[in-house]
Amino acid sequence: REVLQEDSTNIMATYTLGLLQIESGQLEKALVSFEKLVSLQPFNGEFYFYLADVQQKTGDRKQAILNYEKAKMLAPNDETRHAIDDILKEIK
């Protein structure tokens, strides 16, 4: 948090905070963190994945599907794409 007070656009600090927010059930805060991350790095599939995960957990299925699909497009390998496909099959 101290890092973010000095630099609100610090990717690693925002990412770490977002993961901690998910783990502690602070989903609304995690949503803000991952929305910020995808705006800072729009070609980072991992950020879209976690954003979709939080959206799914908060009941925003439609947005979750869109962001899982973005994460899939940006995924670095077939294994990740297949895993995202499995998630999409479950929530559609």
C-alpha positions in Angstrom: 0.0 0.0 0.0 2.9 2.3 0.7 4.2 1.9 -2.8 0.7 2.7 -4.2 0.6 5.9 -2.1 3.8 7.0 -3.9 3.0 5.6 -7.3 -0.7 4.7 -7.9 0.2 3.1 -11.3 2.7 0.6 -9.9 1.7 -2.6 -11.7 3.3 -5.1 -9.3 1.9 -3.4 -6.2 -1.6 -3.2 -7.7 -1.5 -6.8 -8.8 -0.3 -8.1 -5.4 -3.0 -6.0 -3.7 -5.7 -7.3 -6.0 -4.7 -10.9 -5.3 -4.8 -10.3 -1.6 -8.2 -8.6 -1.9 -9.5 -11.7 -3.7 -8.1 -14.0 -1.0 -9.6 -12.0 1.8 -13.0 -11.7 0.1 -12.8 -8.0 -0.6 -14.2 -8.5 -4.1 -15.4 -5.0 -4.8 -11.9 -3.7 -4.0 -10.3 -6.5 -6.1 -12.6 -5.5 -9.0 -11.2 -1.9 -8.9 -7.6 -3.2 -8.7 -8.0 -5.4 -11.7 -10.0 -2.9 -13.7 -7.1 -0.5 -13.1 -4.5 -3.2 -14.2 -6.3 -3.9 -17.5 -6.4 -0.2 -18.2 -2.7 0.1 -17.5 -1.7 -3.0 -19.5 -4.5 -3.8 -21.9 -2.6 -6.7 -23.5 -2.0 -8.7 -20.3 -4.2 -11.7 -20.4 -3.6 -12.6 -16.8 -5.1 -9.3 -15.6 -8.2 -10.0 -17.7 -8.4 -13.5 -16.3 -8.4 -12.2 -12.7 -10.9 -9.4 -13.6 -13.2 -12.1 -15.1 -12.8 -14.3 -12.0 -13.8 -11.4 -9.7 -16.7 -10.5 -11.9 -17.9 -14.1 -11.9 -17.7 -14.2 -8.1 -19.7 -11.0 -7.8 -22.4 -12.3 -10.1 -21.6 -10.3 -13.2 -21.6 -13.3 -15.5 -21.9 -11.3 -18.8 -18.8 -9.2 -18.1 -17.0 -12.2 -16.8 -17.5 -14.1 -20.1 -16.3 -11.1 -22.1 -13.1 -10.8 -20.0 -12.5 -14.5 -20.0 -12.6 -14.4 -23.8 -10.1 -11.5 -23.8 -7.9 -13.5 -21.5 -8.1 -16.4 -23.8 -7.2 -14.3 -26.8 -4.1 -13.1 -25.0 -3.2 -16.4 -23.4 0.5 -17.4 -23.9 -0.2 -21.1 -24.6 -2.8 -23.8 -25.5 -2.9 -25.2 -22.0 -4.1 -21.8 -20.7 -6.6 -21.4 -23.5 -8.1 -24.8 -22.8 -8.4 -24.1 -19.1 -10.2 -20.8 -19.9 -12.5 -22.8 -22.4 -13.4 -25.1 -19.5 -14.3 -22.2 -17.3 -16.4 -20.6 -20.1 -18.3 -23.9 -20.6 -19.2 -23.9 -16.9 -20.6 -20.4 -16.8 -22.3 -20.1 -20.2 
